[in-house]
Amino acid sequence: MNQTVVSYLAQYEFFDFLVAIFKNNQSLLSFLIYLIFALLIVGMCATIGGLGTYAERKISADIQARIGPNRVGPYGLLQFLADGVKMIIKEDIMPATADKMLFYLAPLLCLTGVFATLAVLPFAGGFIMTDLNVGIFYLVAISSLVGVGVFLGGYASNSKWSMLGGMRGASQIISYEIPVTISILAITLLAGGMGFGTIVSNQGGLPHQWFMFHNPFAFLATFVYFVGALAETNRAPFDLPEAESELVSGYHTEYTGMRFGFFALAEYIEVFVVCGVATALFLGGYNIPGLDIDILPLQAIQFTIFMTKTLLLYYVVIWIRWTFPRLRVDQLMSICWKYLTPIAIFNLVGCAIWMVAFNGKSIAELVFGSH
C-alpha cells in the first residue's frame, strides 16, 4: 500500500481532532496538509540550492587557499541572497531569432523535473509526500525532464554555442541514465521493492546494515551510481554542456537574469536530490542506529540523520569539482559505454546471483550471523 504524509499522520489521535475542526471534510484537510508540506519541502530545497552556491565558492576558496565570499552578511553567508536580488533586477534579454515559447519553457522544465522528484524523497519516516510502490520508476521518469530542458535551452536560443551545449547535455544525460538506472535496479533486488519506504526499511542505521556494504556488487554499484549522477547533473569533471573554455557558457549562454538563475537553481537542487537518493538507496536513509522504532517524536532525529548524510555527499560533489580536471567529450562517452555500463550490468547480475546463492543475507549476516 502506498503511504503518504496524510496516511501517516492519520494514525495519530490529533488527526481526528483536525478532521473535526474541518467538519469531517477530510479532502480539504488532506489538500491543505499536502500544500503545506509541499511548500515546506520546496522552500527548504530552494534555500539549500541557494546556499549551495555559497558553499561552492567557500569550499573552492578553501581548496585554493583563498577567502571566498566575505562581504555580505557574517562570513559572506548572505551572498546567495544578494545574487538572487541581482538576478531579479537584471534585464531579461532574449535573442531576436530565438524560439520564444521554447526559450521560456526550457528553464521551467528543468525546475519542474527537479521539484517533482522531491515527492518521493524520504526525508524521515512519514516525512515523504508519497511512498509510491514504483517510486524508482517515477524518479527515473520525471527526472528526465531536466535533460529535455537542457536540450531545449540550447535549441531555442538559436546560437551555435548553445546548440552544441544542449546536444552535449542531452547525449550525456541520456547515456549516463543507463548505468545509474541499472545500479538503482541492483538495490531494488536487495530490497524486494521499488518504493523508497521499502528500500529504507530493509536497511539499518549502522554501516554494516546499509545496502552499500550488503555485498561486493552493491559496493561497486554505489560508486557507479555516484559517478553517473555527477555526469547527469552536469557536474565537473563532467560539465561539458557548459564548458566555458569551448562554448562560452553552453546551453544557457543566451539566458540572463532569473531565467539563468532557474537553470543554476535547478542544478544545485538536483545535486541535493541525487545525494538524497544515494543516501536512501545505499547509506541507510534516515534510520537511527540501534533503534527501529518509527514514531512521530523521532522524526526530527531521522530528518537530521538523513540531511547530515545527504549534505556530506553534497560536500563530496563540490570537493570533486575543484579537484579533477574536465574530461574531453570522447573520454566522457568512453567512461559511460566502455566502463560504467558493463560494470553496472555486472553488478546487477552479481546481486541477483548473491540473493539466490546466500538467500538474501548480507556479508555481515553471513560472518556474524545477525542483522
C-alpha positions as CSV (number, residue, x, y, z in Angstrom):
1,M,0.0,0.0,0.0
2,N,1.3,3.5,-0.8
3,Q,1.9,5.5,2.3
4,T,1.6,9.3,2.2
5,V,2.2,12.0,4.7
6,V,-1.6,12.2,5.3
7,S,-2.0,8.4,5.8
8,Y,1.0,8.5,8.2
9,L,-0.5,11.4,10.3
10,A,-3.9,9.7,10.2
11,Q,-2.7,7.1,12.7
12,Y,-2.4,9.7,15.5
13,E,-5.3,11.0,17.6
14,F,-4.7,14.7,16.8
15,F,-5.6,13.9,13.2
16,D,-9.2,13.1,14.2
17,F,-9.2,16.4,16.1
18,L,-8.2,18.2,12.9
19,V,-10.9,16.4,10.9
20,A,-13.5,17.5,13.4
21,I,-12.3,21.1,13.1
22,F,-12.8,20.8,9.3
23,K,-16.3,19.4,9.9
24,N,-15.3,15.9,8.6
25,N,-14.2,17.4,5.3
26,Q,-11.1,15.1,5.1
27,S,-10.4,16.0,1.4
28,L,-9.9,19.7,2.3
29,L,-7.7,18.8,5.2
30,S,-5.6,16.4,3.1
31,F,-5.2,19.1,0.4
32,L,-4.0,21.6,3.0
33,I,-1.6,19.2,4.5
34,Y,-0.1,18.3,1.1
35,L,0.1,22.1,0.2
36,I,1.9,23.0,3.5
37,F,4.2,20.0,3.1
38,A,5.0,20.8,-0.5
39,L,5.7,24.5,0.3
40,L,8.0,23.4,3.2
41,I,10.0,21.0,1.0
42,V,10.2,23.3,-2.0
43,G,11.2,26.3,0.3
44,M,13.8,24.2,2.1
45,C,15.3,22.8,-1.1
46,A,15.3,26.2,-2.8
47,T,17.2,27.6,0.3
48,I,19.6,24.6,0.1
49,G,20.1,25.3,-3.6
50,G,20.9,28.9,-2.9
51,L,23.3,28.1,-0.1
52,G,24.9,25.5,-2.4
53,T,26.2,28.4,-4.5
54,Y,27.7,29.9,-1.3
55,A,29.2,26.5,-0.2
56,E,30.6,26.0,-3.7
57,R,32.5,29.3,-3.5
58,K,33.6,28.9,0.1
59,I,34.8,25.3,-0.4
60,S,36.6,26.1,-3.6
61,A,38.2,29.1,-1.9
62,D,39.5,26.9,0.9
63,I,40.9,24.3,-1.5
64,Q,42.7,27.1,-3.4
65,A,43.8,29.0,-0.3
66,R,41.5,31.9,-1.0
67,I,39.0,33.7,1.2
68,G,35.8,33.4,-0.8
69,P,32.6,35.5,-0.2
70,N,33.1,37.6,2.9
71,R,31.3,40.9,2.3
72,V,27.6,40.3,2.5
73,G,26.5,39.1,6.0
74,P,28.6,37.2,8.5
75,Y,31.3,35.2,6.7
76,G,29.6,36.2,3.4
77,L,26.6,34.0,4.3
78,L,24.0,36.2,2.6
79,Q,25.9,36.3,-0.7
80,F,23.3,33.9,-2.3
81,L,20.5,36.4,-1.4
82,A,22.5,39.2,-3.0
83,D,22.9,37.1,-6.1
84,G,19.2,36.4,-6.1
85,V,18.3,40.1,-5.9
86,K,20.9,40.9,-8.6
87,M,19.3,38.3,-11.0
88,I,15.8,39.6,-10.3
89,I,16.6,43.2,-11.2
90,K,18.7,42.2,-14.3
91,E,17.2,42.9,-17.7
92,D,15.6,39.8,-19.3
93,I,17.1,39.6,-22.8
94,M,16.1,37.1,-25.5
95,P,17.8,36.8,-28.9
96,A,15.7,38.2,-31.7
97,T,15.9,34.9,-33.6
98,A,15.1,32.6,-30.7
99,D,12.1,30.4,-30.4
100,K,10.2,32.4,-27.8
101,M,7.9,29.8,-26.4
102,L,10.7,27.1,-26.1
103,F,13.1,29.7,-24.8
104,Y,10.7,30.5,-21.9
105,L,9.8,26.8,-21.3
106,A,13.3,25.3,-21.0
107,P,14.3,26.6,-17.5
108,L,10.8,25.8,-16.2
109,L,11.1,22.2,-17.4
110,C,14.4,21.9,-15.5
111,L,12.9,23.3,-12.3
112,T,9.7,21.1,-12.8
113,G,11.7,17.9,-13.3
114,V,13.8,18.6,-10.2
115,F,11.0,19.7,-7.9
116,A,8.8,16.8,-8.9
117,T,11.4,14.3,-7.8
118,L,11.1,15.7,-4.2
119,A,7.7,14.0,-4.0
120,V,9.3,10.5,-3.4
121,L,12.4,11.6,-1.5
122,P,12.2,10.1,2.0
123,F,13.4,12.7,4.5
124,A,12.1,10.7,7.5
125,G,9.6,8.0,8.4
126,G,6.3,9.6,7.3
127,F,8.0,12.8,6.1
128,I,7.5,11.9,2.5
129,M,4.9,13.3,0.1
130,T,4.1,9.8,-1.2
131,D,5.8,6.5,-0.9
132,L,4.9,5.1,-4.4
133,N,5.2,1.3,-5.0
134,V,7.0,2.4,-8.2
135,G,8.9,5.2,-6.7
136,I,12.1,4.3,-8.5
137,F,10.3,4.3,-11.9
138,Y,8.7,7.7,-11.1
139,L,12.1,9.1,-10.1
140,V,13.9,8.0,-13.2
141,A,11.0,9.1,-15.5
142,I,10.3,12.5,-14.0
143,S,14.0,13.5,-13.7
144,S,14.3,13.0,-17.5
145,L,12.5,16.4,-17.9
146,V,15.8,18.0,-16.9
147,G,17.5,16.6,-19.9
148,V,14.7,17.9,-22.1
149,G,15.0,21.3,-20.6
150,V,18.8,21.4,-21.1
151,F,18.4,20.5,-24.8
152,L,15.5,22.9,-25.4
153,G,17.6,25.7,-23.7
154,G,20.3,25.2,-26.3
155,Y,18.0,24.6,-29.2
156,A,15.6,27.5,-28.6
157,S,18.5,30.1,-28.2
158,N,19.3,29.7,-31.9
159,S,23.0,30.0,-31.1
160,K,25.7,27.6,-32.2
161,W,27.4,27.6,-28.8
162,S,24.1,27.0,-27.0
163,M,23.1,24.3,-29.5
164,L,26.4,22.4,-29.0
165,G,25.9,22.6,-25.3
166,G,22.4,21.4,-25.5
167,M,23.3,18.5,-27.7
168,R,26.2,17.6,-25.3
169,G,23.8,17.8,-22.4
170,A,21.2,15.6,-24.0
171,S,23.6,12.9,-25.1
172,Q,25.4,13.0,-21.7
173,I,22.2,12.8,-19.6
174,I,20.7,10.0,-21.8
175,S,23.9,8.0,-21.8
176,Y,24.6,8.2,-18.1
177,E,21.0,7.3,-17.2
178,I,21.8,3.8,-18.3
179,P,24.4,2.9,-15.6
180,V,22.6,4.9,-13.0
181,T,19.3,3.2,-13.5
182,I,20.9,-0.3,-13.6
183,S,22.7,0.5,-10.4
184,I,19.4,1.5,-8.8
185,L,17.8,-1.7,-10.0
186,A,20.5,-3.7,-8.3
187,I,19.4,-2.2,-5.0
188,T,15.7,-2.9,-5.7
189,L,16.7,-6.6,-6.0
190,L,18.2,-6.4,-2.5
191,A,15.2,-4.6,-1.1
192,G,12.5,-6.6,-2.8
193,G,10.6,-3.5,-3.9
194,M,10.7,-0.2,-5.8
195,G,9.3,2.1,-3.1
196,F,11.7,4.2,-1.2
197,G,10.0,3.3,2.1
198,T,10.6,-0.4,1.3
199,I,14.2,0.3,0.4
200,V,15.0,2.3,3.5
201,S,13.1,-0.1,5.9
202,N,15.2,-3.0,4.6
203,Q,18.3,-1.3,5.9
204,G,19.5,-0.3,9.4
205,G,21.1,2.7,10.9
206,L,24.6,1.1,11.3
207,P,27.0,1.0,8.4
208,H,27.1,-2.8,8.2
209,Q,23.3,-2.7,7.7
210,W,23.5,-0.4,4.7
211,F,23.0,-1.7,1.2
212,M,26.4,-0.2,0.3
213,F,28.0,-2.9,2.4
214,H,25.5,-5.7,1.7
215,N,27.7,-7.4,-0.8
216,P,30.7,-6.6,-3.1
217,F,28.4,-5.9,-6.1
218,A,26.3,-3.4,-4.2
219,F,29.5,-1.7,-3.0
220,L,30.6,-1.2,-6.6
221,A,27.1,-0.1,-7.6
222,T,27.4,2.7,-5.1
223,F,30.3,4.2,-6.9
224,V,28.9,3.6,-10.4
225,Y,25.7,5.4,-9.3
226,F,27.6,8.3,-7.8
227,V,29.9,8.8,-10.8
228,G,26.9,8.6,-13.2
229,A,24.9,11.0,-11.0
230,L,27.8,13.5,-11.3
231,A,27.5,13.3,-15.1
232,E,23.7,13.5,-15.1
233,T,23.8,16.7,-13.1
234,N,26.5,18.2,-15.4
235,R,29.0,18.5,-12.5
236,A,32.7,18.6,-13.1
237,P,34.7,16.7,-14.3
238,F,31.6,16.0,-16.5
239,D,30.5,19.6,-17.1
240,L,30.9,19.5,-20.9
241,P,27.4,21.0,-21.6
242,E,28.6,24.3,-20.1
243,A,32.3,24.2,-20.8
244,E,33.2,27.9,-20.7
245,S,36.5,27.4,-22.4
246,E,34.8,26.0,-25.5
247,L,31.2,27.0,-25.6
248,V,31.2,30.4,-23.7
249,S,28.6,29.1,-21.2
250,G,27.0,26.2,-23.1
251,Y,23.3,25.7,-23.3
252,H,22.4,28.7,-21.1
253,T,24.7,31.2,-22.9
254,E,21.8,33.4,-24.1
255,Y,19.9,33.4,-20.8
256,T,20.0,36.4,-18.4
257,G,18.5,37.3,-15.1
258,M,16.2,34.9,-13.4
259,R,16.0,32.6,-16.4
260,F,19.7,31.9,-15.9
261,G,19.0,31.7,-12.2
262,F,16.4,29.0,-12.7
263,F,19.0,26.8,-14.5
264,A,21.5,27.4,-11.8
265,L,19.0,26.7,-9.0
266,A,17.8,23.5,-10.8
267,E,21.3,22.2,-11.0
268,Y,22.1,22.8,-7.3
269,I,18.8,21.3,-6.1
270,E,19.3,18.3,-8.5
271,V,22.7,17.7,-6.8
272,F,20.8,17.7,-3.4
273,V,18.3,15.2,-4.8
274,V,20.8,12.8,-6.3
275,C,22.7,12.9,-2.9
276,G,19.4,12.3,-1.1
277,V,18.6,9.3,-3.4
278,A,22.1,7.9,-2.7
279,T,21.5,8.2,1.0
280,A,18.2,6.4,0.8
281,L,19.5,3.6,-1.6
282,F,23.0,2.9,-0.2
283,L,23.6,4.6,3.1
284,G,20.6,3.5,5.3
285,G,18.5,6.5,4.7
286,Y,17.0,8.1,7.8
287,N,17.4,5.0,10.0
288,I,18.5,5.7,13.6
289,P,21.5,3.5,14.6
290,G,20.3,0.8,17.1
291,L,16.7,1.9,17.0
292,D,14.0,0.5,14.8
293,I,11.0,2.5,16.2
294,D,9.2,4.8,13.9
295,I,7.2,7.3,15.9
296,L,6.4,11.0,15.5
297,P,8.8,12.4,18.1
298,L,11.7,10.7,16.5
299,Q,11.1,12.3,13.1
300,A,13.4,15.2,13.9
301,I,16.3,12.8,14.6
302,Q,15.6,10.8,11.5
303,F,15.4,14.1,9.5
304,T,18.7,15.2,11.0
305,I,20.4,11.9,10.1
306,F,19.1,12.0,6.5
307,M,20.2,15.6,6.0
308,T,23.6,15.0,7.5
309,K,24.4,12.1,5.2
310,T,23.0,14.0,2.2
311,L,24.9,17.2,2.9
312,L,28.1,15.3,3.4
313,L,27.7,13.8,-0.1
314,Y,26.9,17.3,-1.3
315,Y,30.3,18.4,0.1
316,V,32.0,15.5,-1.7
317,V,30.4,16.6,-5.0
318,I,31.8,20.1,-4.6
319,W,35.1,18.7,-3.5
320,I,35.4,16.6,-6.6
321,R,34.6,19.6,-8.9
322,W,37.6,21.5,-7.6
323,T,39.9,18.5,-7.6
324,F,39.7,16.9,-11.0
325,P,40.2,18.5,-14.4
326,R,37.4,18.5,-17.0
327,L,37.3,15.4,-19.4
328,R,37.1,15.5,-23.1
329,V,33.8,14.6,-24.8
330,D,35.2,11.3,-26.2
331,Q,36.6,10.4,-22.7
332,L,33.2,11.2,-21.2
333,M,31.3,8.8,-23.5
334,S,34.0,6.1,-23.2
335,I,33.7,6.1,-19.5
336,C,30.0,5.6,-19.8
337,W,29.7,3.0,-22.5
338,K,33.0,1.1,-22.1
339,Y,33.3,1.0,-18.4
340,L,30.3,2.2,-16.2
341,T,27.6,0.4,-18.2
342,P,29.3,-3.0,-18.3
343,I,30.2,-2.7,-14.6
344,A,26.6,-1.8,-13.8
345,I,25.3,-4.8,-15.7
346,F,27.9,-7.0,-13.9
347,N,26.8,-5.6,-10.5
348,L,23.1,-6.3,-11.3
349,V,23.7,-9.9,-12.3
350,G,26.1,-10.3,-9.3
351,C,23.4,-9.0,-6.9
352,A,20.8,-11.4,-8.4
353,I,23.2,-14.4,-8.0
354,W,24.1,-13.3,-4.5
355,M,20.4,-13.1,-3.5
356,V,19.8,-16.7,-4.7
357,A,23.1,-18.2,-3.5
358,F,23.0,-16.7,0.0
359,N,19.2,-16.4,0.5
360,G,19.4,-12.6,0.6
361,K,21.8,-12.4,3.5
362,S,24.4,-9.7,3.7
363,I,28.1,-10.2,4.3
364,A,27.7,-9.1,7.9
365,E,24.9,-11.7,8.4
366,L,27.0,-14.4,6.9
367,V,30.0,-13.5,9.0
368,F,28.4,-12.6,12.3
369,G,25.1,-14.4,12.0
370,S,22.9,-11.4,12.8
371,H,21.5,-8.3,11.1
